[in-house]
C-alpha cells in the first residue's frame, strides 16, 4: 500500500511539473504576442505621423523654417495631451522613419477639393484600407529595431540588417551588437560569406530579451504613457531605498522627486537612480549608484545626466543641478559630487558647504551594505537549515 502511494505521489508531482511548464510557456507566449501587437500598432502610428508631417511640410514648403515651427508646435500639443513619447526629437525621428520607408504602405490619394464630390470626415488611419490594424501588419519589426536601423546611413547595409533581423528573428540587442561589430562590412569583405552569415545567426546569451522586458520596453511604455517600473538587483534596490530615506531624514532640505527616472540621449536609454530637489540650494540633485569601482566612465555618464537635467528638468530661476556619484564596492565605498557644470567657484563652494559631507554618505553606504550582507547570510543559513532532511526519531 505504501509503495503504491509513493508511486502515485511521484506521478502527481511529475504531472504538475509538466503542467507548470506548459502554463509558463503559455503566459510567456501571450506576453510576447501582446508586446508584438503593441509594437506593430505603435510602429504604424509613428509611420502615419511621419507621413502626415511630411505632407504638411510640402504644403508649406515656401515658408522658411516651417518644418521646425510645425514640429515644435506639435511636440508641445501632443505631449500635453498624450504625455511623453511625442517630443521634438521623437517627431523628427518619425519623420525620418517615413522618409526612409515611404514604400512600406501605399499612401492614399489626396482628398477631393471642396465642392467637387462627397466629403467625409475620416481619421488619419481610416484613410488607409483596413485602418491601423492593416497598417500594423506591414511592419514586421518592432519600433526599437527601426530606430536602430535609422542610424545606419548606408542604404545597402540598412537593407541587409533589416532582412537578417527578420530572417534570424534578432532581438534588438542582437541587432545592435551586429551593427556595432560591422557585421555587414565584415560579411562583404569575407571570402566565405555563407559561413559568415551562419555565424551571424547564432545568438549570444546576452542577446536574449525576456517577455517582461518586451512588455516593459521603454518605447512601449512611452507609447502607452505608462509609468516605468524598473527591477534592480536586490542589493542595489535596497541601497537606493535606504539612501533615499537617509537623505530625507537629514533634515527638510531634500525633497524627493523620483526613483529610476528614465531619460534618453540620442537613441540610448538611461536611468537616474534618485532625483531630489534641494530647497536651500534651489537646485536638482542627480544621484547615480554603482556597485563596483569608481571609473572615469561614471564621471562622464554623470556629466551627460547633468547636461540633460539642465536642458529638460531645470525650471526657470533654479540653480544648475549637481550630481552625486556613489560607488558602493564592498569595504570601499566612494561618494563624489560633480560640480563641473556650475558657473563659478563661489557657487560650487556654497554647494559643498550646504550638501552632506561625502564622508558621511560613504560611512552610511558602508554600514548599510554590511547590514545587508549580514541579513543575506542569515537568510541563506536559515534556508539551508530548512532544506536539511530531518533526523528520524
N, C-alpha and C positions, 0 to 999 in steps of 0.2 A: 504493500500500500504506500509506504514511504517513498520507494523508488519511483512509483508512478506519479506521485505528487511532484517530485523533483523534476521529472521529465516534462510534466505539464507546465510547471513554473518556467522552466528553461524555454519551452516552446513559446509561452506567452511573452517572455522577455524578447526573444528573437523576433517575434511578430511585431512587438512595439518598436524595436529598432528600425524595422522596415517602414512602419507607419510614420515615425517621426522624420525619417529621411525623406519619405515621399512628400510629407507636408512642408518641410523646409524647402524642398525643390519647387513645390507649387507656389509658395509665398514669394520666394526669390524671383521666379519667373514672372509672377504677376507684377512685382515691383519694377523689374526691368521693363516689362511691357508698358507700365504706366509712365515710366521715365521716357521711353521711346515715343509714346503718344504725345506727351507734353512737349518734348524736344521737336518733334515734327511740326506741331502746330505753332510753336514758337518760331522756328526757322521760317515757315511760310509767312507768318505775320511780319517778321523783320524784312523779308524779301519784298512783301507788299508795301511796307513803309518806305523802303529804299526806292522802289519803283515810283511811288506817289511823289516823293521828294524830288526825284529827277524830273518827273513830268512837270511839277510845279516850277522847277528851275528853268526848264525850257520855255515856259510861258513868260517868265520874267527875265530872260537872258540878257535883255538890253540894259538892264539896270545893274550898275556896278555894285559889287558886294552883296548882291541879292541872296546868294547861297548862304553866306554866313548869317545874314539877317534872319532868313526864314528858319534856319536850323536853331539859332539862339532862341527865337520865339517859341518854336515847337518844343524845345527842351524845357523851357520854363512851364509851358502849359501842360505838356504831357506828364512831367514829373509831379506837378501839383495835383494832378488827377489820378495818376497810376503809381506814384512812388518811384523808387529807384529803378534804374534799367533804361531810362529814356533821356539820359543826359546828353550833352553836346557831342562828346566823343563817341557815345553809343550810336547816335543818329548818323554821324559821319560814317561809322562802321557799316550800318545798314545800307547807306547809300552806296558805299564801296562794294557791298555784297551784291546788290542788284547789278551794278556796272560790271562786275566780274562774271556774274552768272545771268546775263539777260535772257539767255535761251532756255533757262530751266522751265519757264512757263510762258506760253504764248499770251502776250498782253492783249487785253480787249481793245476793240476799236474805239475811237473817240466817240463820245455821245453826240447825237444829232443836235444841230443848233436849235434854239428855242423857236417853236412855231413851225418847224419842218416835219414834225412827226410826234407820236405819242411819247410823253416824257414819264419816266418812272423814277421815284426816289429809291436808290439802291445803295446798300452798304458797299464798301470798297471790295471786300472779299466776294460779295454777291455778284460783282461784275464778271467774275470768272465762273465758268460752268462747274457746278458742284460745290462752290463755296470753299471755305477754309479746309474742310475735310479732304476734298480732292486735291487742293493745292499741297497739303501736307504730305501726301503720298509721293509727290515729285522730288522731295528732298530726303534721300536715303541716309544721310549722315547727320549726326547731332549738330546743333549750332556751334558748340565748342570746337568741333572739327573744322567747320567752315571758317571760324575766326582764325584758327591757326593757319589754315591754308591761305587766307588773305595775306598773311605775312610772307608768303613765298612769291617773290616778284617774277621769277622765271615761269612763263606760261606752261612750258613743257614739263618742268619739274612739278608744278602745282597739279597738272593733269595726272602725272604719274603717281604722286602721293594720294590723290583722291581715289584713283582706281585701285591702288594697292590697299588702301584703307577699307574700301568696300569689299574687295575680294578676300582679304585676310581677316575682316572683322576687327580691325585695330581699335583699341581703346584710345582715348585722347592722349594718354601717357605714352603709348607705343608710337602714335603718330608724331608726337612731339620729339620723342627720342630719335626716330628715324630722320626727321627733318634736321634735327640738331647735329646728327652724325653724318650729314650729307650723303644719305643713302642713294639718292638719285644720281649724284655725281660719281659716287664710287661704283655704282652699277654700270653707268655709261662707260666708264674707263676700264671696267673689268673685261678680261678675255673670256671668262666663263660666266656669262650673265645669268644663265639658268641656275647655277649654283648660288649666285648672289641673291637671286630672287627667293630661292628656297630658304636660304639663311634668314632673309628678312621676314619670312612668315613666322618664324619661331618667336613667340612672346617670352619675355623675361618675367620673373616673379613680380618685380616692381611695376610692371605694366598693368597688372590686374586692377580693376575697379569694382568694388562691391556694389550690390544692389542699393544699399543705403547711400553710398556715395553718389550713385547715379541720380537718386531721388533728390538728394540734398546738394546737387551740383550748384555752384554759385549762380550760373546763368538761369537755371530753373527757378531758384529762389527769387532772383531779381524779377523774372518774368511774371511769376505768380504773386510778387510782393509779399513774400512770407518772411518771417523772422528767421535769422540764421542761428542754428544751434550747432556748436562745434564740440566734438568729443576729443579732449586732450587725454594724454596718459594720466593715470591716477595721481602720480607724484606731481606733475605739472599743474593739474587742476587743483589739487589740494594746496599747493604753494600759492597759486594765483588767488584762490579764495581767501586764504589766510592773510596774504599781503593786502588784499582789499580791506579786510576787517581791521588789520593792524593800522593802516594809514588813516582810516576813518576814526579810529579810536585815539589817534594822536591829538585830536582837537577838532575844531569846526572849520579848519582851513580847507580840507579836501572835500569836494563834492563829487560823488560817483556819477559818471556818465554812461560808461558801457564796458562790457567784458567781451573779448574776442570780436572786436569791432572790425568789420571787413572793409578793405579798400582795394582799389585796382589801379595799378600803374602800367600803362600800355595794355598788354593782354595778360599780365601776371597778377594773380590774386595774392593778397597778404592779409594777415590778421594781427591787429594790435591787441596784446593780451589784456591791458587795462587802460582806460582813459578816464582821467579825473579833470576837474576844474579847480584850480587853487584860488580861493576867494581873495586872499590878501595880495597875491602877486597878480591876480586878474589875468590868468593865462591857463591854457590847457597843459596837462602833464601826460605825456605818452609813455607808457611803461611796456617794455618788452622783456620777457623771461626766457632764458636758455638754461638747459641742464648741463651743458658741457663747459669747456674752456671759453674765455673771452677771446674773440678774434677781431681783426680789423674789418672782416665782413659784417660783423654785428654792428660796428660803428657806422659802416656805410649804409646798412639797411635802416638804422635809426635815422640817419640823415634823410633818406628817402621819405620815411614816415613824417618827419617834421616839415619837410617841404610840402607834402600833401596836406598836412594839417593846416599849415599857413594859408594855403590856397583854397581849401574846401571846408574846413571846420572852424576856423577862426572867425569871430564876429567883429564887426566894426568897433573900435575903441579898446579891444583887448590887446594885451601884450603878446609878443611872439611865444609860441609853445616851447616847452622844454621837454627833453627826453630823459628817461631813466632806464639804463640797460642793466639787467640783473642776470648774472651767470651763477646758478646755484649748483656748482660742482661739489661733490662730496668732500667735506672737510676743507673746502677752499672756495667760499662764495666771493663774488665780486659785484660791486654796485658803482656805476659811473653815470654821472649826469652829462648830457650832451647839450652844451651851451654855445656851440659854434655859430648858430644862426641868430644870436642876439645882436642888436645894432651897436652896442658899446660895452665896454668893460664895467662901467658903473652899474648897468642893469644886471650884468652877469654876477657881479659881487652881491647885489641885493638878492638875487635868486638864491645864491649859495648861503646867504645869511638866514633866509626865511625857511628854505626847504629842510627836511630832516637830514641829519648828517649821514653820509654814506656808510660810516662805520656802524651807526645804529641799525641801518637796514641790513647790512651784512650780518650782524650779530643775530638779528631776528630770523633771517633766512637760514643760517646755520642751525640755530636752535630748532626751528620748525622742521627742518629736514631730519635732524636727529630724532625728534619725536615721531615723525612719520616712519622712520626706519625701525624704531623700536616697536611701534604698532604693527608694522608689516611682519616682523619676526615673530611677535606674539601670535598674530593671526595664523602664520604659517605653522607654528608649533601646535596651536590648537587644532588646526585642520589635520595635521599629521597624526596627532593622538586620536582624533575621532575616526581616522581611517584604519587604525591598527585593529587587528582581529582580537576580540575579547577572549580572555583565557577561560577555558571550560572549568566549570566548578565540579 
